[in-house]
Amino acid sequence: MPAVMKALAATSLVSAPPKPRRRLAGSSGAPCQSHNSFSGISLRCRPRRYPVYSRPCSFRSPVAMLAVKPAIQFIQGTDEQTIPDVRLTKSRDGTNGTAIFEFDQPSVFDSSAELGDITGFYMIDEEGVLQTVDVSAKFVNGKPAKVEAKYVMRTARDWDRFMRFMERYSQANGLQFFKN
């Protein structure tokens, strides 16, 4: 019986000494330290470090930032030339909101015959693309008169990202914000 107790004590997590820490590569390639989650030791990751060159580089070029002009598109690759009227709503707690874009006589109908149908509503800037498929057209006497696009923001992060796009778009197109 004492031999069985010693064997159990040797394999028990409680009586076993802590294992030495190992370095693992995390998903970002940063060195991490990890242990079994059952032993109660936390996971800590260091910030990613860029490679250190052992010899000096003779050629160092400045980093070129590509400046993307903020644009709105209904057909990917074709910028909308008409400046929209934008209405914003936001919930009282600030977690979600809606942006409604109204385009009177949009130029998308001029080019849709050659380029194809409206595939969605795309807001493009240097950070990437915000998109929605909630687009509707209003016709008067059989001719397109107005396009309305609705972009819904479900989190505060979505709202902040949208506001960064609108700031860039408004600066590029001379828009102003009026609070009602």
C-alpha positions in Angstrom: 0.0 0.0 0.0 2.8 2.6 0.8 4.2 1.9 -2.7 0.8 2.7 -4.3 0.6 6.0 -2.3 4.1 7.0 -3.4 3.2 6.3 -7.1 0.0 8.4 -6.7 1.9 11.2 -5.0 4.5 11.3 -7.8 1.8 11.6 -10.5 -0.4 14.1 -8.7 -0.5 17.7 -9.9 -0.6 19.0 -6.4 2.6 17.4 -5.2 4.5 17.6 -8.4 7.0 20.4 -8.7 6.3 23.1 -11.3 7.6 22.4 -14.7 10.2 24.7 -16.1 8.9 27.4 -18.4 9.2 26.9 -22.1 9.2 29.4 -24.9 6.6 28.9 -27.6 5.9 30.8 -30.7 2.4 32.4 -30.5 0.2 33.2 -33.4 2.0 36.4 -34.1 5.4 34.9 -33.9 6.1 36.6 -30.6 7.9 34.5 -27.9 5.4 33.3 -25.3 5.7 31.5 -22.0 3.1 28.9 -21.3 2.2 26.2 -18.9 -0.5 23.7 -18.5 -3.7 25.7 -17.8 -4.5 23.2 -15.0 -1.4 24.1 -13.0 -2.7 27.6 -12.4 0.2 29.4 -14.1 -0.8 32.2 -16.5 0.1 32.7 -20.1 2.3 35.7 -20.8 3.3 36.9 -24.3 5.9 39.5 -25.0 5.5 42.1 -27.7 6.8 41.1 -31.1 10.3 42.2 -31.8 11.5 42.9 -35.2 14.6 41.1 -36.5 17.9 42.7 -35.5 20.5 42.8 -38.3 24.0 41.7 -37.4 25.6 43.9 -40.0 24.6 47.4 -40.9 22.5 47.7 -44.0 24.1 49.9 -46.7 20.7 50.7 -48.3 17.8 52.0 -46.2 14.8 53.3 -48.1 12.1 55.3 -46.5 8.8 53.5 -45.9 6.4 54.6 -48.6 2.8 55.0 -47.4 0.3 54.6 -50.2 -2.3 57.3 -49.7 -5.7 56.0 -50.8 -8.3 58.7 -51.6 -11.4 57.9 -49.6 -14.1 56.8 -52.1 -17.6 55.4 -52.2 -18.4 52.8 -54.8 -21.6 50.9 -55.8 -19.7 48.8 -58.4 -16.3 47.7 -57.3 -13.6 49.7 -59.1 -15.8 52.6 -60.1 -15.9 55.6 -57.7 -19.2 57.4 -57.2 -18.9 61.0 -58.3 -22.1 62.3 -56.6 -21.6 63.6 -53.0 -24.2 62.0 -50.7 -26.4 63.5 -48.0 -25.6 61.5 -44.9 -27.8 61.0 -41.8 -26.4 59.4 -38.6 -28.3 57.9 -35.7 -26.7 56.5 -32.6 -28.2 54.6 -29.6 -28.1 56.3 -26.2 -25.6 53.9 -24.8 -23.4 54.4 -27.9 -23.0 50.7 -28.8 -24.7 50.8 -32.2 -25.8 53.2 -34.9 -26.9 53.7 -38.4 -25.7 55.8 -41.3 -28.1 56.5 -44.2 -26.5 57.8 -47.5 -28.8 59.5 -50.0 -27.5 60.1 -53.5 -29.5 62.4 -55.8 -28.9 61.6 -59.5 -25.9 59.3 -58.8 -23.4 58.7 -61.5 -23.5 54.9 -61.0 -26.5 54.7 -63.4 -24.4 56.3 -66.2 -21.7 53.6 -66.0 -23.8 50.6 -64.9 -24.7 49.7 -68.5 -21.0 49.1 -69.3 -19.8 47.8 -66.0 -22.7 45.8 -64.7 -25.2 45.9 -61.8 -24.8 47.5 -58.4 -23.3 44.9 -56.2 -23.3 46.7 -52.9 -22.2 49.9 -51.1 -18.4 50.1 -50.5 -16.6 52.8 -48.5 -12.9 52.5 -49.2 -10.1 54.3 -47.5 -6.5 53.6 -46.3 -7.7 51.3 -43.5 -9.7 49.0 -45.8 -13.3 48.6 -47.0 -16.6 49.0 -45.1 -19.5 47.5 -47.0 -23.2 46.7 -46.9 -25.7 45.3 -49.4 -28.6 47.3 -48.0 -29.0 49.5 -51.1 -32.2 50.7 -52.7 -33.0 52.8 -55.7 -35.9 55.2 -56.2 -37.3 55.7 -59.7 -39.4 58.7 -61.0 -41.2 58.2 -64.3 -39.2 55.1 -65.0 -35.8 56.8 -64.6 -33.4 56.4 -61.6 -33.6 59.5 -59.4 -32.1 58.5 -56.0 -30.1 55.7 -54.4 -30.2 55.1 -50.7 -27.7 53.0 -48.8 -27.9 52.0 -45.2 -24.8 51.0 -43.1 -25.5 49.6 -39.7 -22.8 49.7 -36.9 -23.4 47.1 -34.2 -20.4 47.9 -31.9 -18.6 50.9 -30.6 -15.6 49.8 -32.6 -17.6 49.7 -35.8 -18.8 53.3 -35.0 -15.3 54.5 -34.5 -14.1 52.9 -37.7 -17.0 54.5 -39.6 -16.3 57.9 -38.1 -12.6 57.7 -39.2 -13.8 56.9 -42.7 -16.3 59.8 -42.7 -13.6 62.2 -41.4 -11.3 61.3 -44.3 -14.1 61.3 -46.9 -15.4 64.7 -45.7 -12.0 66.3 -45.8 -11.4 64.9 -49.3 -14.8 66.2 -50.6 -15.4 69.3 -48.6 -18.3 68.0 -46.4 -19.4 69.5 -43.1 -21.1 68.0 -40.1 -24.2 69.6 -38.8 -25.8 68.4 -35.6 -29.6 68.5 -35.3 
